[in-house]
């Protein structure tokens, strides 16, 4: 059970929802009017073979429908209030943290599915067939073109020249190499500027211990 914003309730929350539903049902039964009780008794007599007029049958049917509708409203309201209360009480930052933790746990449990999604994503958005993407990874031995290190949790990303294709898609002219997440982000934050990256190298060298 969850909701549209990605909240996954704990086992304790599920138990509380179940208890709330039971309480709401019991409360609805206690609040049932005498007329509704009489209608149920008449329905039971009818099932037992007692003669009931058509008018009584109609009233019984309408009363039962009304009681059922009122009970459903109470049950739905109780379930909605219980399921939303732990979520609505959180701030936006806490909700983001909860979603991030839920996603982290899911990723840890489904590494194979993540790898499959990464292949499909890179192949779809960067103009490669899945076989071509896998072949490029294998040719590099799974290592990033810049740092020569493997990507631990994700597949290597297809790097391309954003001046040619500014969107996520790429063509044969602007595709470059295969990068890990850190190196790909490094180029992106430097806006692919050779001057900025060379300046960064000089900066680091100026502080390097001789």
Secondary structure, DSSP 4 states (H G I P E B T S, - for coil): -B-TT--B--HHHHHHHHHHHHHHHHHHHHT--HHHHHHHHHHHHHHTT----HHHHHHHHHHHHHHHHHHHHHHHHHHHHHHHHHHHTS-HHHHHHHHHHHHHHHHHH-HHHHHHHHHHHHHHHTT--HHHHHHHHHHTTTB-TTT--B-SSSPPEEEE-TTT--SS---TTTEEEEE-HHHHHHHHHTTT-HHHHHHHHHHHHHTS--
